[in-house]
Structure formats: structure tokens, C-alpha cells
Amino acid sequence: MDNPHTTRDEAIGIIQRELTAFSRRARSKSAEMHPELSLVAFSILDLLAQRGGCRGSELATHFRLDKSTVSRQVADLERRGLLVRETAADDHRGQTLRPSAAGLRAVSDAAERRRKAFAVRFTDWGDDELDQFARCLERYNAVP
């Protein structure tokens, strides 16, 4: 380790503390992404936009949520006009969930606000530091 005063266990403790703080901040800032949506609902809408749509069961698996939780969130997004259901092309009994035009705008607007907030937060970081942080996050999140 680069800092000889930090043991592996201490480093893991610091990581845990800092990721918890990050998670709390993300939840508190979620209202800025879309004031009427929970972090879970917005995360579902964001994933649907990234994938171009998917089934509810795929959402439950991806977010490790109960199908009933996903169903409630999807119903709320649909009620707000942010999501549409379509008959699945590969199985006419199933449904594909897709963001509506309003849902895509909400995701796009939120992404721009997040990008600006991150740009401000990383103002004092060098390009190498940003690259290293990005690679570390990708590596961390690649593990299931």
C-alpha cells in the first residue's frame, strides 16, 4: 500500500465509510434529479434508457429487488407518463418496458445536471487522478 500507516483492514474500513457517505449523498441528491421520483424509480428509468427497454423481471434481477417492488415503481413511472409498456417482440405474452419521450427527457436532463455537479466536484483533480478513479470504480463495479 502507498501509505505505510494504513493497514489493509484500515483501508477497507475507510472504503466502507466513504462508500456509505457517497450512498447517503446520492440518496439526498436524488430529489434534484427528478423531484417527484425516488432514487429507485429514477434508477429504473435510467437503466431503461441505457438499455432501450427491458422486461420487469430483468429490472428485478439487475437491482436485486423483489418483483413486487419493481412492479410498484414501474406502475408509478407509467402513471407519471415516463414509461410505456409494449408487447415483447420475442414473446407476445410478455411486455417490454421503455422510457417514454418524457422519460427520456427526464433522464437526459438529470444526466446533464449530474455531469455538471461532478465537473465541479472534480475541479481540483488532475486528469491522471480522474482516470485512475474511473478505472478503479469500473473494476470495483465489475464484480457481481
C-alpha positions, 0 to 999 in steps of 0.5 A: 500500500502507498501509505505505510500507516494504513493497514489493509483492514484500515483501508477497507474500513475507510472504503466502507465509510466513504462508500456509505457517505457517497450512498447517503449523498446520492440518496439526498441528491436524488430529489434534484434529479427528478423531484417527484421520483425516488432514487429507485424509480429514477434508477429504473428509468435510467437503466431503461434508457441505457438499455432501450427497454427491458422486461420487469423481471430483468429490472428485478434481477439487475437491482436485486429487488423483489418483483413486487417492488419493481412492479410498484415503481414501474406502475408509478413511472407509467402513471407519471407518463415516463414509461410505456409498456409494449408487447415483447417482440420475442414473446407476445405474452410478455411486455417490454418496458421503455422510457417514454419521450418524457422519460427520456427527457427526464433522464437526459436532463438529470444526466446533464445536471449530474455531469455538471455537479461532478465537473465541479466536484472534480475541479481540483483533480488532475486528469491522471487522478480522474482516470485512475478513479474511473478505472478503479470504480469500473473494476470495483463495479465489475464484480457481481 
